[in-house]
């Protein structure tokens, strides 16, 4: 008889098997983009990743007769519990062969981990948080994931739902094209918003990088405070993220909105380096850098990752102008497409802003939840 065991990651070898199991599931899938192994190690590192200073996590491996057949993490984000006053734990890093028995045993492990820490519900996938790879892809499997977005096979939907998880929220990815994004009406509206509110828009200043990162700290948590499931980033988390992204940031794609001498919002977009990294089959750093250099001109899409304004400016139209400014500046840099991802299905302002730019939903990710 086959023997299925679920055990926690305890050694460096376990961690490497946990990470490299991705290749067992995805190798040969034309839509998959192999991650950089270095980045995956850092994401799991409880000593170096500042997320784990306010969170607990256990990583689990599923084995059948000594062969690895799945993986998962159980996560308790204490900042989420405090911020939302709800005892919700998370599962993340989920990967499995197409086998209900394996998947359900993994969910059992994550469920038990968060239950032992007082949680009453399990939500996910979050790898490891809402500020990282979030949601399960349920539509758009033929399209490669853009930078920092998750991807999974179609059969994961059945594995998750058969366990009893139900929809909590859907997340939209809007594709924008330079061929359709502009109109005379849109240009007039954006000009009017700027003039009426005396707004100006500027790019990230790399010579004053830390100053601008500090401005992002001031705006980010205030601007996203009311978003469903959002958890404020600590200063350490923002600093770590800024240093990770600094090598690939294009200053003109990080836009600050200012009014009356005050920063009231910002938009962060990144070139979709996944277009180049999909050729880095083994996930190693140096070959990945070589691919980025050789295929830089192939990168014709930017991902709009973060876009928001302070609550008192929500009705000013500033968010729409940030969308528009991103499109204009991306066009000058030669990018043909943009992906706004992700957008909460019930974030009315962001949905309307994406639709005003004639964005088309090309992917949907779903966040699931169940009581425990």
C-alpha positions as a Python dict, from the first residue, in 0.01 Angstrom:
ca = {
    (1, 'X'): (0, 0, 0),
    (2, 'X'): (112, 354, -66),
    (3, 'X'): (196, 553, 245),
    (4, 'X'): (131, 928, 251),
    (5, 'X'): (310, 1133, 514),
    (6, 'X'): (302, 1505, 586),
    (7, 'X'): (599, 1646, 772),
    (8, 'X'): (742, 1992, 845),
    (9, 'X'): (1047, 2135, 670),
    (10, 'X'): (1337, 2106, 912),
    (11, 'X'): (1661, 2106, 716),
    (12, 'X'): (1826, 2298, 435),
    (13, 'X'): (1774, 1995, 215),
    (14, 'X'): (1404, 1997, 299),
    (15, 'X'): (1382, 2364, 207),
    (16, 'X'): (1550, 2304, -128),
    (17, 'X'): (1314, 2016, -205),
    (18, 'X'): (1020, 2236, -103),
    (19, 'X'): (1129, 2509, -345),
    (20, 'X'): (1233, 2288, -635),
    (21, 'X'): (913, 2085, -622),
    (22, 'X'): (774, 2362, -844),
    (23, 'X'): (960, 2207, -1135),
    (24, 'X'): (782, 1873, -1076),
    (25, 'X'): (448, 2046, -1129),
    (26, 'X'): (522, 2306, -1396),
    (27, 'X'): (818, 2201, -1609),
    (28, 'X'): (701, 2189, -1967),
    (29, 'X'): (405, 2423, -1905),
    (30, 'X'): (453, 2703, -2163),
    (31, 'X'): (277, 2960, -1943),
    (32, 'X'): (490, 2901, -1632),
    (33, 'X'): (776, 3134, -1543),
    (34, 'X'): (1043, 2968, -1325),
    (35, 'X'): (1115, 3183, -1018),
    (36, 'X'): (1463, 3278, -911),
    (37, 'X'): (1572, 3026, -649),
    (38, 'X'): (1742, 3304, -456),
    (39, 'X'): (1413, 3493, -422),
    (40, 'X'): (1226, 3183, -303),
    (41, 'X'): (1487, 3115, -37),
    (42, 'X'): (1461, 3472, 88),
    (43, 'X'): (1081, 3454, 94),
    (44, 'X'): (1095, 3152, 326),
    (45, 'X'): (1380, 3279, 544),
    (46, 'X'): (1238, 3344, 889),
    (47, 'X'): (1554, 3525, 996),
    (48, 'X'): (1590, 3763, 700),
    (49, 'X'): (1232, 3821, 583),
    (50, 'X'): (1084, 4088, 815),
    (51, 'X'): (733, 3948, 761),
    (52, 'X'): (809, 3667, 1006),
    (53, 'X'): (879, 3915, 1286),
    (54, 'X'): (504, 3951, 1327),
    (55, 'X'): (395, 3615, 1184),
    (56, 'X'): (433, 3244, 1243),
    (57, 'X'): (464, 2990, 965),
    (58, 'X'): (527, 2620, 924),
    (59, 'X'): (620, 2470, 590),
    (60, 'X'): (505, 2114, 518),
    (61, 'X'): (612, 1849, 267),
    (62, 'X'): (390, 1565, 149),
    (63, 'X'): (565, 1240, 61),
    (64, 'X'): (437, 911, -72),
    (65, 'X'): (677, 619, -44),
    (66, 'X'): (964, 865, -13),
    (67, 'X'): (866, 1069, -319),
    (68, 'X'): (758, 1431, -272),
    (69, 'X'): (404, 1485, -400),
    (70, 'X'): (301, 1819, -250),
    (71, 'X'): (375, 2110, -20),
    (72, 'X'): (198, 2382, 179),
    (73, 'X'): (248, 2638, 455),
    (74, 'X'): (29, 2725, 749),
    (75, 'X'): (57, 3094, 840),
    (76, 'X'): (-66, 3314, 1123),
    (77, 'X'): (-15, 3683, 1053),
    (78, 'X'): (-59, 3849, 1391),
    (79, 'X'): (-80, 4193, 1230),
    (80, 'X'): (-379, 4073, 1027),
    (81, 'X'): (-549, 3939, 1340),
    (82, 'X'): (-498, 4272, 1515),
    (83, 'X'): (-582, 4495, 1218),
    (84, 'X'): (-908, 4320, 1126),
    (85, 'X'): (-1002, 4182, 1466),
    (86, 'X'): (-1062, 3840, 1315),
    (87, 'X'): (-896, 3510, 1396),
    (88, 'X'): (-809, 3417, 1040),
    (89, 'X'): (-508, 3204, 956),
    (90, 'X'): (-374, 3143, 607),
    (91, 'X'): (-247, 2868, 383),
    (92, 'X'): (12, 2943, 117),
    (93, 'X'): (287, 2797, -102),
    (94, 'X'): (40, 2525, -200),
    (95, 'X'): (146, 2285, -473),
    (96, 'X'): (23, 1931, -530),
    (97, 'X'): (-4, 1654, -780),
    (98, 'X'): (-358, 1605, -909),
    (99, 'X'): (-470, 1392, -616),
    (100, 'X'): (-744, 1487, -370),
    (101, 'X'): (-594, 1271, -98),
    (102, 'X'): (-262, 1455, -114),
    (103, 'X'): (-418, 1801, -135),
    (104, 'X'): (-665, 1740, 147),
    (105, 'X'): (-392, 1606, 375),
    (106, 'X'): (-191, 1922, 310),
    (107, 'X'): (-490, 2142, 388),
    (108, 'X'): (-539, 1940, 706),
    (109, 'X'): (-183, 2022, 813),
    (110, 'X'): (-222, 2396, 748),
    (111, 'X'): (-562, 2396, 916),
    (112, 'X'): (-428, 2222, 1225),
    (113, 'X'): (-133, 2461, 1248),
    (114, 'X'): (-349, 2775, 1254),
    (115, 'X'): (-616, 2614, 1474),
    (116, 'X'): (-355, 2535, 1740),
    (117, 'X'): (-279, 2908, 1746),
    (118, 'X'): (-636, 3007, 1813),
    (119, 'X'): (-756, 3079, 1460),
    (120, 'X'): (-1117, 3004, 1367),
    (121, 'X'): (-1096, 3035, 987),
    (122, 'X'): (-848, 2945, 711),
    (123, 'X'): (-800, 3173, 411),
    (124, 'X'): (-572, 3165, 110),
    (125, 'X'): (-364, 3112, -80),
    (126, 'X'): (-130, 3380, 56),
    (127, 'X'): (239, 3317, 2),
    (128, 'X'): (298, 3433, 265),
    (129, 'X'): (72, 3743, 280),
    (130, 'X'): (-166, 3976, 100),
    (131, 'X'): (141, 4183, 9),
    (132, 'X'): (306, 3890, -171),
    (133, 'X'): (165, 3632, -413),
    (134, 'X'): (-206, 3622, -334),
    (135, 'X'): (-500, 3426, -468),
    (136, 'X'): (-554, 3116, -680),
    (137, 'X'): (-572, 3158, -1057),
    (138, 'X'): (-919, 3053, -1174),
    (139, 'X'): (-927, 3210, -1522),
    (140, 'X'): (-655, 3297, -1773),
    (141, 'X'): (-439, 2986, -1748),
    (142, 'X'): (-306, 3031, -2102),
    (143, 'X'): (-138, 3360, -2010),
    (144, 'X'): (198, 3369, -1831),
    (145, 'X'): (196, 3542, -1493),
    (146, 'X'): (333, 3894, -1483),
    (147, 'X'): (608, 3988, -1240),
    (148, 'X'): (524, 3901, -876),
    (149, 'X'): (187, 3743, -967),
    (150, 'X'): (103, 3380, -887),
    (151, 'X'): (28, 3102, -1133),
    (152, 'X'): (-117, 2753, -1088),
    (153, 'X'): (-261, 2465, -1294),
    (154, 'X'): (-638, 2457, -1358),
    (155, 'X'): (-688, 2143, -1148),
    (156, 'X'): (-597, 2329, -828),
    (157, 'X'): (-944, 2486, -834),
    (158, 'X'): (-1107, 2146, -791),
    (159, 'X'): (-858, 2040, -522),
    (160, 'X'): (-928, 2353, -318),
    (161, 'X'): (-1306, 2357, -360),
    (162, 'X'): (-1347, 1985, -296),
    (163, 'X'): (-1196, 2037, 49),
    (164, 'X'): (-1473, 2280, 139),
    (165, 'X'): (-1317, 2617, 68),
    (166, 'X'): (-1554, 2880, -67),
    (167, 'X'): (-1502, 3210, -242),
    (168, 'X'): (-1410, 3504, -21),
    (169, 'X'): (-1308, 3753, -293),
    (170, 'X'): (-1205, 3765, -657),
    (171, 'X'): (-911, 3968, -783),
    (172, 'X'): (-909, 4104, -1138),
    (173, 'X'): (-617, 4155, -1374),
    (174, 'X'): (-691, 4420, -1637),
    (175, 'X'): (-495, 4427, -1963),
    (176, 'X'): (-447, 4776, -2107),
    (177, 'X'): (-325, 4853, -2459),
    (178, 'X'): (-169, 5171, -2591),
    (179, 'X'): (-387, 5125, -2900),
    (180, 'X'): (-712, 5172, -2708),
    (181, 'X'): (-633, 5349, -2382),
    (182, 'X'): (-654, 5708, -2505),
    (183, 'X'): (-949, 5927, -2596),
    (184, 'X'): (-1010, 6302, -2623),
    (185, 'X'): (-1262, 6286, -2337),
    (186, 'X'): (-1013, 6108, -2110),
    (187, 'X'): (-743, 6364, -2183),
    (188, 'X'): (-984, 6650, -2105),
    (189, 'X'): (-1096, 6491, -1778),
    (190, 'X'): (-741, 6431, -1660),
    (191, 'X'): (-638, 6784, -1745),
    (192, 'X'): (-940, 6919, -1556),
    (193, 'X'): (-863, 6710, -1247),
    (194, 'X'): (-504, 6835, -1240),
    (195, 'X'): (-605, 7200, -1275),
    (196, 'X'): (-896, 7188, -1031),
    (197, 'X'): (-691, 7025, -755),
    (198, 'X'): (-361, 7196, -842),
    (199, 'X'): (-198, 6854, -873),
    (200, 'X'): (142, 6772, -1010),
    (201, 'X'): (297, 6436, -1086),
    (202, 'X'): (663, 6343, -1069),
    (203, 'X'): (881, 6036, -1113),
    (204, 'X'): (1087, 5855, -852),
    (205, 'X'): (1414, 6037, -783),
    (206, 'X'): (1688, 5772, -770),
    (207, 'X'): (1931, 6027, -625),
    (208, 'X'): (1695, 6062, -329),
    (209, 'X'): (1577, 5702, -328),
    (210, 'X'): (1541, 5661, 48),
    (211, 'X'): (1358, 5994, 78),
    (212, 'X'): (1101, 5875, -174),
    (213, 'X'): (1076, 5535, -6),
    (214, 'X'): (998, 5720, 318),
    (215, 'X'): (722, 5912, 137),
    (216, 'X'): (578, 5580, 21),
    (217, 'X'): (575, 5464, 384),
    (218, 'X'): (369, 5770, 480),
    (219, 'X'): (114, 5721, 203),
    (220, 'X'): (88, 5345, 159),
    (221, 'X'): (-66, 5235, 485),
    (222, 'X'): (-300, 5535, 501),
    (223, 'X'): (-416, 5491, 141),
    (224, 'X'): (-495, 5119, 171),
    (225, 'X'): (-628, 5117, 527),
    (226, 'X'): (-988, 5039, 426),
    (227, 'X'): (-913, 4774, 161),
    (228, 'X'): (-1048, 4426, 229),
    (229, 'X'): (-784, 4206, 388),
    (230, 'X'): (-512, 4470, 366),
    (231, 'X'): (-245, 4465, 635),
    (232, 'X'): (-12, 4762, 692),
    (233, 'X'): (347, 4702, 593),
    (234, 'X'): (609, 4774, 858),
    (235, 'X'): (894, 5013, 782),
    (236, 'X'): (1126, 4712, 770),
    (237, 'X'): (905, 4536, 516),
    (238, 'X'): (888, 4843, 290),
    (239, 'X'): (1265, 4895, 314),
    (240, 'X'): (1330, 4529, 227),
    (241, 'X'): (1085, 4543, -65),
    (242, 'X'): (1241, 4865, -193),
    (243, 'X'): (1588, 4712, -193),
    (244, 'X'): (1462, 4399, -372),
    (245, 'X'): (1289, 4602, -643),
    (246, 'X'): (1554, 4872, -683),
    (247, 'X'): (1755, 4684, -951),
    (248, 'X'): (1451, 4654, -1183),
    (249, 'X'): (1271, 4982, -1107),
    (250, 'X'): (1223, 5227, -1393),
    (251, 'X'): (1200, 5569, -1222),
    (252, 'X'): (942, 5710, -1466),
    (253, 'X'): (709, 5424, -1377),
    (254, 'X'): (704, 5513, -1007),
    (255, 'X'): (483, 5822, -1000),
    (256, 'X'): (407, 6050, -705),
    (257, 'X'): (94, 6264, -700),
    (258, 'X'): (134, 6593, -516),
    (259, 'X'): (-108, 6866, -414),
    (260, 'X'): (-24, 7181, -221),
    (261, 'X'): (328, 7057, -161),
    (262, 'X'): (211, 6727, -11),
    (263, 'X'): (238, 6374, -150),
    (264, 'X'): (-121, 6248, -174),
    (265, 'X'): (-74, 5923, -365),
    (266, 'X'): (157, 5715, -579),
    (267, 'X'): (162, 5445, -844),
    (268, 'X'): (425, 5174, -872),
    (269, 'X'): (465, 4985, -1198),
    (270, 'X'): (741, 4746, -1300),
    (271, 'X'): (856, 4617, -1636),
    (272, 'X'): (732, 4260, -1672),
    (273, 'X'): (1069, 4090, -1638),
    (274, 'X'): (888, 3755, -1648),
    (275, 'X'): (885, 3793, -2027),
    (276, 'X'): (1261, 3738, -2014),
    (277, 'X'): (1283, 3513, -1708),
    (278, 'X'): (1059, 3246, -1862),
    (279, 'X'): (1369, 3141, -2057),
    (280, 'X'): (1568, 3095, -1735),
    (281, 'X'): (1462, 2731, -1703),
    (282, 'X'): (1650, 2641, -1384),
    (283, 'X'): (1585, 2958, -1182),
    (284, 'X'): (1951, 3039, -1127),
    (285, 'X'): (2059, 3401, -1077),
    (286, 'X'): (2340, 3450, -1332),
    (287, 'X'): (2156, 3287, -1625),
    (288, 'X'): (1853, 3492, -1523),
    (289, 'X'): (2052, 3816, -1539),
    (290, 'X'): (2187, 3713, -1879),
    (291, 'X'): (1835, 3653, -2009),
    (292, 'X'): (1724, 3993, -1877),
    (293, 'X'): (2011, 4159, -2062),
    (294, 'X'): (1964, 3970, -2387),
    (295, 'X'): (1583, 3999, -2396),
    (296, 'X'): (1534, 4347, -2253),
    (297, 'X'): (1383, 4472, -2580),
    (298, 'X'): (1122, 4195, -2574),
    (299, 'X'): (969, 4335, -2255),
    (300, 'X'): (670, 4524, -2392),
    (301, 'X'): (443, 4517, -2085),
    (302, 'X'): (443, 4682, -1744),
    (303, 'X'): (255, 4562, -1440),
    (304, 'X'): (76, 4830, -1238),
    (305, 'X'): (131, 4683, -893),
    (306, 'X'): (28, 4955, -651),
    (307, 'X'): (-187, 5261, -714),
    (308, 'X'): (-368, 5463, -451),
    (309, 'X'): (-433, 5798, -290),
    (310, 'X'): (-497, 5925, 60),
    (311, 'X'): (-858, 5881, 178),
    (312, 'X'): (-936, 6254, 169),
    (313, 'X'): (-849, 6258, -203),
    (314, 'X'): (-1052, 5953, -306),
    (315, 'X'): (-1315, 6167, -477),
    (316, 'X'): (-1066, 6403, -639),
    (317, 'X'): (-997, 6193, -948),
    (318, 'X'): (-629, 6161, -855),
    (319, 'X'): (-633, 5781, -882),
    (320, 'X'): (-763, 5799, -1238),
    (321, 'X'): (-492, 6049, -1330),
    (322, 'X'): (-226, 5818, -1184),
    (323, 'X'): (-356, 5543, -1414),
    (324, 'X'): (-346, 5784, -1707),
    (325, 'X'): (2, 5917, -1621),
    (326, 'X'): (130, 5560, -1602),
    (327, 'X'): (-2, 5490, -1953),
    (328, 'X'): (149, 5810, -2095),
    (329, 'X'): (491, 5752, -1941),
    (330, 'X'): (493, 5383, -2035),
    (331, 'X'): (421, 5479, -2396),
    (332, 'X'): (716, 5719, -2403),
    (333, 'X'): (936, 5435, -2279),
    (334, 'X'): (813, 5204, -2555),
    (335, 'X'): (585, 4972, -2358),
    (336, 'X'): (280, 4861, -2557),
    (337, 'X'): (77, 4697, -2279),
    (338, 'X'): (2, 4728, -1912),
    (339, 'X'): (-154, 4491, -1662),
    (340, 'X'): (-331, 4640, -1362),
    (341, 'X'): (-317, 4360, -1110),
    (342, 'X'): (-465, 4293, -887),
    (343, 'X'): (-791, 4486, -841),
    (344, 'X'): (-1052, 4375, -588),
    (345, 'X'): (-1379, 4290, -761),
    (346, 'X'): (-1571, 4533, -538),
    (347, 'X'): (-1318, 4817, -542),
    (348, 'X'): (-1555, 5037, -740),
    (349, 'X'): (-1315, 5329, -794),
    (350, 'X'): (-1032, 5112, -926),
    (351, 'X'): (-1267, 4907, -1143),
    (352, 'X'): (-1410, 5224, -1297),
    (353, 'X'): (-1062, 5369, -1348),
    (354, 'X'): (-946, 5053, -1528),
    (355, 'X'): (-1260, 5046, -1740),
    (356, 'X'): (-1217, 5416, -1828),
    (357, 'X'): (-882, 5317, -1980),
    (358, 'X'): (-1064, 5039, -2167),
    (359, 'X'): (-896, 4768, -1966),
    (360, 'X'): (-1009, 4411, -2031),
    (361, 'X'): (-1016, 4145, -1759),
    (362, 'X'): (-784, 3868, -1877),
    (363, 'X'): (-720, 3685, -1548),
    (364, 'X'): (-908, 3622, -1227),
    (365, 'X'): (-760, 3504, -902),
    (366, 'X'): (-973, 3389, -612),
    (367, 'X'): (-914, 3406, -239),
    (368, 'X'): (-1082, 3118, -58),
    (369, 'X'): (-1191, 3077, 301),
    (370, 'X'): (-1348, 2819, 531),
    (371, 'X'): (-1432, 2798, 902),
    (372, 'X'): (-1220, 2563, 1110),
}
